[in-house]
Amino acid sequence: RGLPPHERGIYLKAGTGAGDPDDTSGRVYIMDTSMFPFHQAEVYHQFHDDMTEKYGAAYNAIGAELLRAGRIHHTGCPHDST
């Protein structure tokens, strides 16, 4: 499956997450779910194109696939049915 993360230049750096972090490409934040429980966003907010960038049909189809598989659920938001 390729090189391990550290051999691809991927490292885990501890941080507190305080303040307003810049939106740096290639950065992933890992949250402690015991302190910050998961709350699913509305389905219509997920897997859609950006206002200025198109991600493609394969990306846009992920939401429907996850709904069918039961991995995400409608939240009750009126826009979720669209």
PDB file of N, CA, C and O in Angstrom:
ATOM      1  N   ARG A   1       0.810  -1.206   0.000  1.00  0.00           N
ATOM      2  CA  ARG A   1       0.000   0.000   0.000  1.00  0.00           C
ATOM      3  C   ARG A   1       0.850   1.266   0.000  1.00  0.00           C
ATOM      4  O   ARG A   1       0.366   2.323   0.404  1.00  0.00           O
ATOM      5  N   GLY A   2       2.030   1.193  -0.416  1.00  0.00           N
ATOM      6  CA  GLY A   2       2.848   2.393  -0.484  1.00  0.00           C
ATOM      7  C   GLY A   2       3.682   2.599   0.763  1.00  0.00           C
ATOM      8  O   GLY A   2       3.748   1.739   1.640  1.00  0.00           O
ATOM      9  N   LEU A   3       4.307   3.737   0.821  1.00  0.00           N
ATOM     10  CA  LEU A   3       5.191   4.064   1.940  1.00  0.00           C
ATOM     11  C   LEU A   3       4.396   4.420   3.188  1.00  0.00           C
ATOM     12  O   LEU A   3       3.286   4.942   3.085  1.00  0.00           O
ATOM     13  N   PRO A   4       4.950   4.145   4.368  1.00  0.00           N
ATOM     14  CA  PRO A   4       4.290   4.576   5.599  1.00  0.00           C
ATOM     15  C   PRO A   4       4.268   6.109   5.676  1.00  0.00           C
ATOM     16  O   PRO A   4       5.084   6.773   5.038  1.00  0.00           O
ATOM     17  N   PRO A   5       3.333   6.670   6.460  1.00  0.00           N
ATOM     18  CA  PRO A   5       3.176   8.129   6.503  1.00  0.00           C
ATOM     19  C   PRO A   5       4.470   8.903   6.753  1.00  0.00           C
ATOM     20  O   PRO A   5       4.729   9.897   6.074  1.00  0.00           O
ATOM     21  N   HIS A   6       5.289   8.465   7.716  1.00  0.00           N
ATOM     22  CA  HIS A   6       6.489   9.239   8.030  1.00  0.00           C
ATOM     23  C   HIS A   6       7.485   9.250   6.873  1.00  0.00           C
ATOM     24  O   HIS A   6       8.312  10.156   6.780  1.00  0.00           O
ATOM     25  N   GLU A   7       7.416   8.257   5.994  1.00  0.00           N
ATOM     26  CA  GLU A   7       8.299   8.226   4.828  1.00  0.00           C
ATOM     27  C   GLU A   7       7.730   9.032   3.659  1.00  0.00           C
ATOM     28  O   GLU A   7       8.390   9.200   2.634  1.00  0.00           O
ATOM     29  N   ARG A   8       6.497   9.531   3.821  1.00  0.00           N
ATOM     30  CA  ARG A   8       5.892  10.398   2.812  1.00  0.00           C
ATOM     31  C   ARG A   8       5.863  11.850   3.289  1.00  0.00           C
ATOM     32  O   ARG A   8       5.262  12.709   2.643  1.00  0.00           O
ATOM     33  N   GLY A   9       6.519  12.122   4.431  1.00  0.00           N
ATOM     34  CA  GLY A   9       6.538  13.485   4.951  1.00  0.00           C
ATOM     35  C   GLY A   9       5.293  13.857   5.727  1.00  0.00           C
ATOM     36  O   GLY A   9       4.984  15.040   5.864  1.00  0.00           O
ATOM     37  N   ILE A  10       4.569  12.866   6.240  1.00  0.00           N
ATOM     38  CA  ILE A  10       3.358  13.110   7.023  1.00  0.00           C
ATOM     39  C   ILE A  10       3.678  12.852   8.485  1.00  0.00           C
ATOM     40  O   ILE A  10       4.081  11.750   8.857  1.00  0.00           O
ATOM     41  N   TYR A  11       3.498  13.864   9.301  1.00  0.00           N
ATOM     42  CA  TYR A  11       3.809  13.756  10.722  1.00  0.00           C
ATOM     43  C   TYR A  11       2.645  14.277  11.548  1.00  0.00           C
ATOM     44  O   TYR A  11       1.920  15.175  11.119  1.00  0.00           O
ATOM     45  N   LEU A  12       2.471  13.715  12.724  1.00  0.00           N
ATOM     46  CA  LEU A  12       1.454  14.164  13.663  1.00  0.00           C
ATOM     47  C   LEU A  12       2.085  15.169  14.602  1.00  0.00           C
ATOM     48  O   LEU A  12       3.080  14.871  15.263  1.00  0.00           O
ATOM     49  N   LYS A  13       1.513  16.356  14.662  1.00  0.00           N
ATOM     50  CA  LYS A  13       2.025  17.409  15.521  1.00  0.00           C
ATOM     51  C   LYS A  13       0.939  17.772  16.527  1.00  0.00           C
ATOM     52  O   LYS A  13      -0.165  18.161  16.148  1.00  0.00           O
ATOM     53  N   ALA A  14       1.257  17.642  17.798  1.00  0.00           N
ATOM     54  CA  ALA A  14       0.285  17.958  18.850  1.00  0.00           C
ATOM     55  C   ALA A  14       0.042  19.455  18.898  1.00  0.00           C
ATOM     56  O   ALA A  14       0.947  20.251  18.649  1.00  0.00           O
ATOM     57  N   GLY A  15      -1.167  19.823  19.214  1.00  0.00           N
ATOM     58  CA  GLY A  15      -1.513  21.231  19.338  1.00  0.00           C
ATOM     59  C   GLY A  15      -2.761  21.386  20.174  1.00  0.00           C
ATOM     60  O   GLY A  15      -3.433  20.406  20.497  1.00  0.00           O
ATOM     61  N   THR A  16      -3.064  22.613  20.521  1.00  0.00           N
ATOM     62  CA  THR A  16      -4.221  22.882  21.368  1.00  0.00           C
ATOM     63  C   THR A  16      -5.437  23.301  20.572  1.00  0.00           C
ATOM     64  O   THR A  16      -6.561  23.209  21.065  1.00  0.00           O
ATOM     65  N   GLY A  17      -5.233  23.761  19.343  1.00  0.00           N
ATOM     66  CA  GLY A  17      -6.359  24.190  18.532  1.00  0.00           C
ATOM     67  C   GLY A  17      -6.952  25.502  18.962  1.00  0.00           C
ATOM     68  O   GLY A  17      -8.089  25.808  18.604  1.00  0.00           O
ATOM     69  N   ALA A  18      -6.223  26.282  19.715  1.00  0.00           N
ATOM     70  CA  ALA A  18      -6.738  27.570  20.184  1.00  0.00           C
ATOM     71  C   ALA A  18      -6.646  28.608  19.077  1.00  0.00           C
ATOM     72  O   ALA A  18      -5.739  28.578  18.245  1.00  0.00           O
ATOM     73  N   GLY A  19      -7.599  29.524  19.086  1.00  0.00           N
ATOM     74  CA  GLY A  19      -7.547  30.622  18.135  1.00  0.00           C
ATOM     75  C   GLY A  19      -8.215  30.281  16.823  1.00  0.00           C
ATOM     76  O   GLY A  19      -9.045  29.374  16.750  1.00  0.00           O
ATOM     77  N   ASP A  20      -7.851  31.004  15.797  1.00  0.00           N
ATOM     78  CA  ASP A  20      -8.428  30.856  14.475  1.00  0.00           C
ATOM     79  C   ASP A  20      -7.341  30.399  13.517  1.00  0.00           C
ATOM     80  O   ASP A  20      -6.651  31.234  12.933  1.00  0.00           O
ATOM     81  N   PRO A  21      -7.171  29.079  13.339  1.00  0.00           N
ATOM     82  CA  PRO A  21      -6.070  28.588  12.503  1.00  0.00           C
ATOM     83  C   PRO A  21      -6.259  29.003  11.054  1.00  0.00           C
ATOM     84  O   PRO A  21      -7.385  29.135  10.574  1.00  0.00           O
ATOM     85  N   ASP A  22      -5.155  29.205  10.370  1.00  0.00           N
ATOM     86  CA  ASP A  22      -5.253  29.508   8.948  1.00  0.00           C
ATOM     87  C   ASP A  22      -5.693  28.258   8.196  1.00  0.00           C
ATOM     88  O   ASP A  22      -5.506  27.137   8.669  1.00  0.00           O
ATOM     89  N   ASP A  23      -6.266  28.460   7.045  1.00  0.00           N
ATOM     90  CA  ASP A  23      -6.774  27.350   6.238  1.00  0.00           C
ATOM     91  C   ASP A  23      -5.641  26.852   5.353  1.00  0.00           C
ATOM     92  O   ASP A  23      -5.570  27.192   4.172  1.00  0.00           O
ATOM     93  N   THR A  24      -4.755  26.043   5.930  1.00  0.00           N
ATOM     94  CA  THR A  24      -3.574  25.576   5.232  1.00  0.00           C
ATOM     95  C   THR A  24      -3.874  24.291   4.473  1.00  0.00           C
ATOM     96  O   THR A  24      -4.384  23.329   5.047  1.00  0.00           O
ATOM     97  N   SER A  25      -3.562  24.278   3.199  1.00  0.00           N
ATOM     98  CA  SER A  25      -3.755  23.089   2.384  1.00  0.00           C
ATOM     99  C   SER A  25      -2.863  21.963   2.895  1.00  0.00           C
ATOM    100  O   SER A  25      -1.697  22.180   3.225  1.00  0.00           O
ATOM    101  N   GLY A  26      -3.426  20.763   2.956  1.00  0.00           N
ATOM    102  CA  GLY A  26      -2.647  19.612   3.387  1.00  0.00           C
ATOM    103  C   GLY A  26      -2.620  19.406   4.890  1.00  0.00           C
ATOM    104  O   GLY A  26      -1.930  18.510   5.375  1.00  0.00           O
ATOM    105  N   ARG A  27      -3.350  20.209   5.629  1.00  0.00           N
ATOM    106  CA  ARG A  27      -3.383  20.073   7.083  1.00  0.00           C
ATOM    107  C   ARG A  27      -4.680  19.381   7.485  1.00  0.00           C
ATOM    108  O   ARG A  27      -5.752  19.719   6.985  1.00  0.00           O
ATOM    109  N   VAL A  28      -4.576  18.411   8.390  1.00  0.00           N
ATOM    110  CA  VAL A  28      -5.729  17.682   8.898  1.00  0.00           C
ATOM    111  C   VAL A  28      -5.764  17.853  10.408  1.00  0.00           C
ATOM    112  O   VAL A  28      -4.745  17.690  11.078  1.00  0.00           O
ATOM    113  N   TYR A  29      -6.926  18.178  10.942  1.00  0.00           N
ATOM    114  CA  TYR A  29      -7.078  18.314  12.387  1.00  0.00           C
ATOM    115  C   TYR A  29      -7.753  17.063  12.932  1.00  0.00           C
ATOM    116  O   TYR A  29      -8.748  16.592  12.381  1.00  0.00           O
ATOM    117  N   ILE A  30      -7.208  16.537  14.004  1.00  0.00           N
ATOM    118  CA  ILE A  30      -7.758  15.358  14.656  1.00  0.00           C
ATOM    119  C   ILE A  30      -8.346  15.816  15.979  1.00  0.00           C
ATOM    120  O   ILE A  30      -7.647  16.391  16.814  1.00  0.00           O
ATOM    121  N   MET A  31      -9.624  15.562  16.165  1.00  0.00           N
ATOM    122  CA  MET A  31     -10.328  16.012  17.365  1.00  0.00           C
ATOM    123  C   MET A  31     -10.474  14.856  18.355  1.00  0.00           C
ATOM    124  O   MET A  31     -10.675  13.710  17.954  1.00  0.00           O
ATOM    125  N   ASP A  32     -10.372  15.157  19.621  1.00  0.00           N
ATOM    126  CA  ASP A  32     -10.605  14.194  20.691  1.00  0.00           C
ATOM    127  C   ASP A  32     -12.116  14.101  20.883  1.00  0.00           C
ATOM    128  O   ASP A  32     -12.721  15.010  21.451  1.00  0.00           O
ATOM    129  N   THR A  33     -12.730  13.018  20.418  1.00  0.00           N
ATOM    130  CA  THR A  33     -14.184  12.909  20.467  1.00  0.00           C
ATOM    131  C   THR A  33     -14.731  12.719  21.878  1.00  0.00           C
ATOM    132  O   THR A  33     -15.941  12.826  22.081  1.00  0.00           O
ATOM    133  N   SER A  34     -13.878  12.442  22.849  1.00  0.00           N
ATOM    134  CA  SER A  34     -14.377  12.400  24.228  1.00  0.00           C
ATOM    135  C   SER A  34     -14.599  13.823  24.744  1.00  0.00           C
ATOM    136  O   SER A  34     -15.403  14.031  25.652  1.00  0.00           O
ATOM    137  N   MET A  35     -13.897  14.797  24.177  1.00  0.00           N
ATOM    138  CA  MET A  35     -14.075  16.207  24.551  1.00  0.00           C
ATOM    139  C   MET A  35     -14.987  16.942  23.564  1.00  0.00           C
ATOM    140  O   MET A  35     -15.713  17.860  23.943  1.00  0.00           O
ATOM    141  N   PHE A  36     -14.938  16.526  22.295  1.00  0.00           N
ATOM    142  CA  PHE A  36     -15.698  17.164  21.240  1.00  0.00           C
ATOM    143  C   PHE A  36     -16.468  16.084  20.482  1.00  0.00           C
ATOM    144  O   PHE A  36     -15.984  15.579  19.469  1.00  0.00           O
ATOM    145  N   PRO A  37     -17.672  15.722  20.965  1.00  0.00           N
ATOM    146  CA  PRO A  37     -18.408  14.635  20.323  1.00  0.00           C
ATOM    147  C   PRO A  37     -18.787  14.984  18.884  1.00  0.00           C
ATOM    148  O   PRO A  37     -18.944  16.152  18.530  1.00  0.00           O
ATOM    149  N   PHE A  38     -18.928  13.945  18.070  1.00  0.00           N
ATOM    150  CA  PHE A  38     -19.273  14.100  16.667  1.00  0.00           C
ATOM    151  C   PHE A  38     -20.712  14.567  16.519  1.00  0.00           C
ATOM    152  O   PHE A  38     -21.612  14.035  17.169  1.00  0.00           O
ATOM    153  N   HIS A  39     -20.930  15.554  15.671  1.00  0.00           N
ATOM    154  CA  HIS A  39     -22.264  16.022  15.293  1.00  0.00           C
ATOM    155  C   HIS A  39     -22.273  16.098  13.771  1.00  0.00           C
ATOM    156  O   HIS A  39     -21.575  16.921  13.180  1.00  0.00           O
ATOM    157  N   GLN A  40     -23.056  15.249  13.149  1.00  0.00           N
ATOM    158  CA  GLN A  40     -23.100  15.216  11.691  1.00  0.00           C
ATOM    159  C   GLN A  40     -23.723  16.493  11.151  1.00  0.00           C
ATOM    160  O   GLN A  40     -24.721  16.977  11.685  1.00  0.00           O
ATOM    161  N   ALA A  41     -23.147  17.025  10.116  1.00  0.00           N
ATOM    162  CA  ALA A  41     -23.707  18.183   9.422  1.00  0.00           C
ATOM    163  C   ALA A  41     -24.904  17.756   8.582  1.00  0.00           C
ATOM    164  O   ALA A  41     -25.107  16.568   8.329  1.00  0.00           O
ATOM    165  N   GLU A  42     -25.683  18.728   8.159  1.00  0.00           N
ATOM    166  CA  GLU A  42     -26.795  18.439   7.267  1.00  0.00           C
ATOM    167  C   GLU A  42     -26.255  17.772   6.008  1.00  0.00           C
ATOM    168  O   GLU A  42     -25.177  18.120   5.528  1.00  0.00           O
ATOM    169  N   VAL A  43     -26.998  16.825   5.483  1.00  0.00           N
ATOM    170  CA  VAL A  43     -26.561  16.075   4.316  1.00  0.00           C
ATOM    171  C   VAL A  43     -26.286  17.014   3.143  1.00  0.00           C
ATOM    172  O   VAL A  43     -25.324  16.811   2.402  1.00  0.00           O
ATOM    173  N   TYR A  44     -27.126  18.043   2.968  1.00  0.00           N
ATOM    174  CA  TYR A  44     -26.940  18.917   1.810  1.00  0.00           C
ATOM    175  C   TYR A  44     -25.678  19.766   1.917  1.00  0.00           C
ATOM    176  O   TYR A  44     -25.249  20.351   0.922  1.00  0.00           O
ATOM    177  N   HIS A  45     -25.076  19.846   3.098  1.00  0.00           N
ATOM    178  CA  HIS A  45     -23.820  20.580   3.267  1.00  0.00           C
ATOM    179  C   HIS A  45     -22.597  19.713   2.969  1.00  0.00           C
ATOM    180  O   HIS A  45     -21.471  20.209   2.995  1.00  0.00           O
ATOM    181  N   GLN A  46     -22.798  18.448   2.692  1.00  0.00           N
ATOM    182  CA  GLN A  46     -21.685  17.531   2.510  1.00  0.00           C
ATOM    183  C   GLN A  46     -21.556  17.099   1.045  1.00  0.00           C
ATOM    184  O   GLN A  46     -22.558  16.896   0.360  1.00  0.00           O
ATOM    185  N   PHE A  47     -20.340  16.965   0.586  1.00  0.00           N
ATOM    186  CA  PHE A  47     -20.023  16.405  -0.721  1.00  0.00           C
ATOM    187  C   PHE A  47     -20.628  17.198  -1.875  1.00  0.00           C
ATOM    188  O   PHE A  47     -21.135  16.627  -2.841  1.00  0.00           O
ATOM    189  N   HIS A  48     -20.569  18.505  -1.760  1.00  0.00           N
ATOM    190  CA  HIS A  48     -20.990  19.358  -2.869  1.00  0.00           C
ATOM    191  C   HIS A  48     -19.806  20.203  -3.317  1.00  0.00           C
ATOM    192  O   HIS A  48     -18.793  20.287  -2.623  1.00  0.00           O
ATOM    193  N   ASP A  49     -19.941  20.827  -4.480  1.00  0.00           N
ATOM    194  CA  ASP A  49     -18.876  21.671  -5.001  1.00  0.00           C
ATOM    195  C   ASP A  49     -18.709  22.916  -4.141  1.00  0.00           C
ATOM    196  O   ASP A  49     -19.644  23.359  -3.473  1.00  0.00           O
ATOM    197  N   ASP A  50     -17.519  23.463  -4.169  1.00  0.00           N
ATOM    198  CA  ASP A  50     -17.234  24.734  -3.534  1.00  0.00           C
ATOM    199  C   ASP A  50     -17.867  25.832  -4.388  1.00  0.00           C
ATOM    200  O   ASP A  50     -18.279  25.587  -5.522  1.00  0.00           O
ATOM    201  N   MET A  51     -17.939  27.032  -3.837  1.00  0.00           N
ATOM    202  CA  MET A  51     -18.517  28.135  -4.602  1.00  0.00           C
ATOM    203  C   MET A  51     -17.680  28.470  -5.837  1.00  0.00           C
ATOM    204  O   MET A  51     -18.214  28.946  -6.839  1.00  0.00           O
ATOM    205  N   THR A  52     -16.378  28.224  -5.767  1.00  0.00           N
ATOM    206  CA  THR A  52     -15.502  28.585  -6.882  1.00  0.00           C
ATOM    207  C   THR A  52     -14.816  27.395  -7.532  1.00  0.00           C
ATOM    208  O   THR A  52     -14.166  27.552  -8.566  1.00  0.00           O
ATOM    209  N   GLU A  53     -14.944  26.215  -6.955  1.00  0.00           N
ATOM    210  CA  GLU A  53     -14.229  25.048  -7.467  1.00  0.00           C
ATOM    211  C   GLU A  53     -15.182  23.873  -7.619  1.00  0.00           C
ATOM    212  O   GLU A  53     -16.008  23.624  -6.741  1.00  0.00           O
ATOM    213  N   LYS A  54     -15.075  23.155  -8.719  1.00  0.00           N
ATOM    214  CA  LYS A  54     -15.882  21.956  -8.968  1.00  0.00           C
ATOM    215  C   LYS A  54     -15.045  20.736  -8.611  1.00  0.00           C
ATOM    216  O   LYS A  54     -13.898  20.616  -9.041  1.00  0.00           O
ATOM    217  N   TYR A  55     -15.628  19.821  -7.813  1.00  0.00           N
ATOM    218  CA  TYR A  55     -14.889  18.639  -7.364  1.00  0.00           C
ATOM    219  C   TYR A  55     -15.148  17.409  -8.224  1.00  0.00           C
ATOM    220  O   TYR A  55     -14.387  16.444  -8.154  1.00  0.00           O
ATOM    221  N   GLY A  56     -16.186  17.420  -9.021  1.00  0.00           N
ATOM    222  CA  GLY A  56     -16.453  16.310  -9.918  1.00  0.00           C
ATOM    223  C   GLY A  56     -17.570  15.399  -9.448  1.00  0.00           C
ATOM    224  O   GLY A  56     -17.909  15.353  -8.265  1.00  0.00           O
ATOM    225  N   ALA A  57     -18.131  14.676 -10.403  1.00  0.00           N
ATOM    226  CA  ALA A  57     -19.287  13.817 -10.141  1.00  0.00           C
ATOM    227  C   ALA A  57     -18.989  12.712  -9.144  1.00  0.00           C
ATOM    228  O   ALA A  57     -19.847  12.382  -8.325  1.00  0.00           O
ATOM    229  N   ALA A  58     -17.795  12.131  -9.189  1.00  0.00           N
ATOM    230  CA  ALA A  58     -17.462  11.041  -8.264  1.00  0.00           C
ATOM    231  C   ALA A  58     -17.512  11.536  -6.814  1.00  0.00           C
ATOM    232  O   ALA A  58     -18.049  10.854  -5.941  1.00  0.00           O
ATOM    233  N   TYR A  59     -16.951  12.720  -6.563  1.00  0.00           N
ATOM    234  CA  TYR A  59     -16.987  13.291  -5.211  1.00  0.00           C
ATOM    235  C   TYR A  59     -18.421  13.629  -4.830  1.00  0.00           C
ATOM    236  O   TYR A  59     -18.853  13.326  -3.718  1.00  0.00           O
ATOM    237  N   ASN A  60     -19.158  14.250  -5.737  1.00  0.00           N
ATOM    238  CA  ASN A  60     -20.530  14.654  -5.442  1.00  0.00           C
ATOM    239  C   ASN A  60     -21.434  13.463  -5.148  1.00  0.00           C
ATOM    240  O   ASN A  60     -22.435  13.621  -4.448  1.00  0.00           O
ATOM    241  N   ALA A  61     -21.116  12.277  -5.658  1.00  0.00           N
ATOM    242  CA  ALA A  61     -21.936  11.080  -5.465  1.00  0.00           C
ATOM    243  C   ALA A  61     -21.689  10.400  -4.120  1.00  0.00           C
ATOM    244  O   ALA A  61     -22.462   9.525  -3.731  1.00  0.00           O
ATOM    245  N   ILE A  62     -20.644  10.774  -3.409  1.00  0.00           N
ATOM    246  CA  ILE A  62     -20.307  10.109  -2.144  1.00  0.00           C
ATOM    247  C   ILE A  62     -21.438  10.226  -1.128  1.00  0.00           C
ATOM    248  O   ILE A  62     -21.737   9.258  -0.428  1.00  0.00           O
ATOM    249  N   GLY A  63     -22.074  11.398  -1.033  1.00  0.00           N
ATOM    250  CA  GLY A  63     -23.156  11.589  -0.071  1.00  0.00           C
ATOM    251  C   GLY A  63     -24.285  10.598  -0.260  1.00  0.00           C
ATOM    252  O   GLY A  63     -24.751   9.991   0.705  1.00  0.00           O
ATOM    253  N   ALA A  64     -24.733  10.427  -1.505  1.00  0.00           N
ATOM    254  CA  ALA A  64     -25.811   9.468  -1.787  1.00  0.00           C
ATOM    255  C   ALA A  64     -25.378   8.049  -1.443  1.00  0.00           C
ATOM    256  O   ALA A  64     -26.168   7.267  -0.912  1.00  0.00           O
ATOM    257  N   GLU A  65     -24.131   7.715  -1.743  1.00  0.00           N
ATOM    258  CA  GLU A  65     -23.627   6.376  -1.418  1.00  0.00           C
ATOM    259  C   GLU A  65     -23.616   6.147   0.094  1.00  0.00           C
ATOM    260  O   GLU A  65     -23.997   5.074   0.562  1.00  0.00           O
ATOM    261  N   LEU A  66     -23.183   7.148   0.855  1.00  0.00           N
ATOM    262  CA  LEU A  66     -23.147   7.014   2.318  1.00  0.00           C
ATOM    263  C   LEU A  66     -24.549   6.944   2.912  1.00  0.00           C
ATOM    264  O   LEU A  66     -24.771   6.230   3.890  1.00  0.00           O
ATOM    265  N   LEU A  67     -25.498   7.678   2.329  1.00  0.00           N
ATOM    266  CA  LEU A  67     -26.895   7.582   2.779  1.00  0.00           C
ATOM    267  C   LEU A  67     -27.424   6.170   2.558  1.00  0.00           C
ATOM    268  O   LEU A  67     -28.011   5.576   3.463  1.00  0.00           O
ATOM    269  N   ARG A  68     -27.219   5.633   1.358  1.00  0.00           N
ATOM    270  CA  ARG A  68     -27.698   4.268   1.049  1.00  0.00           C
ATOM    271  C   ARG A  68     -27.072   3.232   1.982  1.00  0.00           C
ATOM    272  O   ARG A  68     -27.725   2.264   2.371  1.00  0.00           O
ATOM    273  N   ALA A  69     -25.803   3.443   2.338  1.00  0.00           N
ATOM    274  CA  ALA A  69     -25.102   2.489   3.204  1.00  0.00           C
ATOM    275  C   ALA A  69     -25.426   2.693   4.684  1.00  0.00           C
ATOM    276  O   ALA A  69     -25.003   1.898   5.524  1.00  0.00           O
ATOM    277  N   GLY A  70     -26.170   3.746   5.011  1.00  0.00           N
ATOM    278  CA  GLY A  70     -26.505   4.016   6.408  1.00  0.00           C
ATOM    279  C   GLY A  70     -25.373   4.633   7.211  1.00  0.00           C
ATOM    280  O   GLY A  70     -25.428   4.650   8.441  1.00  0.00           O
ATOM    281  N   ARG A  71     -24.349   5.141   6.537  1.00  0.00           N
ATOM    282  CA  ARG A  71     -23.193   5.742   7.226  1.00  0.00           C
ATOM    283  C   ARG A  71     -23.468   7.180   7.653  1.00  0.00           C
ATOM    284  O   ARG A  71     -22.906   7.649   8.642  1.00  0.00           O
ATOM    285  N   ILE A  72     -24.337   7.892   6.907  1.00  0.00           N
ATOM    286  CA  ILE A  72     -24.811   9.212   7.315  1.00  0.00           C
ATOM    287  C   ILE A  72     -26.329   9.179   7.243  1.00  0.00           C
ATOM    288  O   ILE A  72     -26.903   8.313   6.583  1.00  0.00           O
ATOM    289  N   HIS A  73     -26.976  10.115   7.915  1.00  0.00           N
ATOM    290  CA  HIS A  73     -28.437  10.120   8.019  1.00  0.00           C
ATOM    291  C   HIS A  73     -28.951  11.543   7.868  1.00  0.00           C
ATOM    292  O   HIS A  73     -28.250  12.517   8.143  1.00  0.00           O
ATOM    293  N   HIS A  74     -30.196  11.629   7.423  1.00  0.00           N
ATOM    294  CA  HIS A  74     -30.826  12.944   7.366  1.00  0.00           C
ATOM    295  C   HIS A  74     -30.959  13.478   8.794  1.00  0.00           C
ATOM    296  O   HIS A  74     -31.282  12.724   9.712  1.00  0.00           O
ATOM    297  N   THR A  75     -30.715  14.759   8.977  1.00  0.00           N
ATOM    298  CA  THR A  75     -30.700  15.358  10.309  1.00  0.00           C
ATOM    299  C   THR A  75     -32.026  15.995  10.696  1.00  0.00           C
ATOM    300  O   THR A  75     -32.195  16.419  11.839  1.00  0.00           O
ATOM    301  N   GLY A  76     -32.973  16.068   9.759  1.00  0.00           N
ATOM    302  CA  GLY A  76     -34.231  16.731  10.025  1.00  0.00           C
ATOM    303  C   GLY A  76     -34.261  18.151   9.495  1.00  0.00           C
ATOM    304  O   GLY A  76     -35.294  18.817   9.564  1.00  0.00           O
ATOM    305  N   CYS A  77     -33.143  18.622   8.968  1.00  0.00           N
ATOM    306  CA  CYS A  77     -33.085  19.948   8.369  1.00  0.00           C
ATOM    307  C   CYS A  77     -33.960  19.946   7.115  1.00  0.00           C
ATOM    308  O   CYS A  77     -33.901  18.993   6.338  1.00  0.00           O
ATOM    309  N   PRO A  78     -34.770  20.985   6.895  1.00  0.00           N
ATOM    310  CA  PRO A  78     -35.638  21.006   5.719  1.00  0.00           C
ATOM    311  C   PRO A  78     -34.893  20.835   4.393  1.00  0.00           C
ATOM    312  O   PRO A  78     -35.459  20.278   3.452  1.00  0.00           O
ATOM    313  N   HIS A  79     -33.662  21.290   4.290  1.00  0.00           N
ATOM    314  CA  HIS A  79     -32.913  21.198   3.038  1.00  0.00           C
ATOM    315  C   HIS A  79     -32.353  19.804   2.794  1.00  0.00           C
ATOM    316  O   HIS A  79     -31.895  19.523   1.686  1.00  0.00           O
ATOM    317  N   ASP A  80     -32.373  18.927   3.782  1.00  0.00           N
ATOM    318  CA  ASP A  80     -31.769  17.603   3.621  1.00  0.00           C
ATOM    319  C   ASP A  80     -32.469  16.755   2.572  1.00  0.00           C
ATOM    320  O   ASP A  80     -31.863  15.830   2.031  1.00  0.00           O
ATOM    321  N   SER A  81     -33.716  17.043   2.273  1.00  0.00           N
ATOM    322  CA  SER A  81     -34.443  16.215   1.303  1.00  0.00           C
ATOM    323  C   SER A  81     -34.156  16.647  -0.128  1.00  0.00           C
ATOM    324  O   SER A  81     -34.621  16.005  -1.071  1.00  0.00           O
ATOM    325  N   THR A  82     -33.394  17.730  -0.306  1.00  0.00           N
ATOM    326  CA  THR A  82     -33.114  18.200  -1.674  1.00  0.00           C
ATOM    327  C   THR A  82     -31.759  17.733  -2.118  1.00  0.00           C
ATOM    328  O   THR A  82     -31.341  18.025  -3.239  1.00  0.00           O
TER     329      THR A  82
END
